Amino acid sequence: MNALAIAPGVIATPGKYYIGAKEVMEYLDCKENKAYELIRQLRDELVKAGKLTPAYPIGKVPRKYFFERCMIEE
């Protein structure tokens, strides 16, 4: 456990809101190229829907959206 998690006054550690290629590879058991292709596709969907700005860094997608679109229950 890191020092921040046990510091006085800390209620909870922050969660992970975005998922990267490494985690996508683990969840879907796919290769790195396929993981990045899926992230690109999901990111484009969110940008077209106006839910994500094009300025957001490439290579990550919101975790909640990934699980929803891939029908994975966390």
LINKA-V84331 format. One line per field, one symbol per residue. ss: DSSP state (H for helix, E for strand, L for the rest). phi: phi as a letter, one per 30 degrees, with the letter a starting at -180 (. if undefined). A space follows every 50 residues. Layout:
ss: ???
phi: ???
This chain:
ss: LLLLLLLLLLLLLLLLLEEEHHHHHHHHLLLHHHHHHHHHHHHHHHHHHL LLLLLLLLLEEEHHHHHHHLLLLL
phi: .ddddcddjddadddccbccdddddddchbdddddddddddddddddddi cbddddedjbbeeddedddchccd
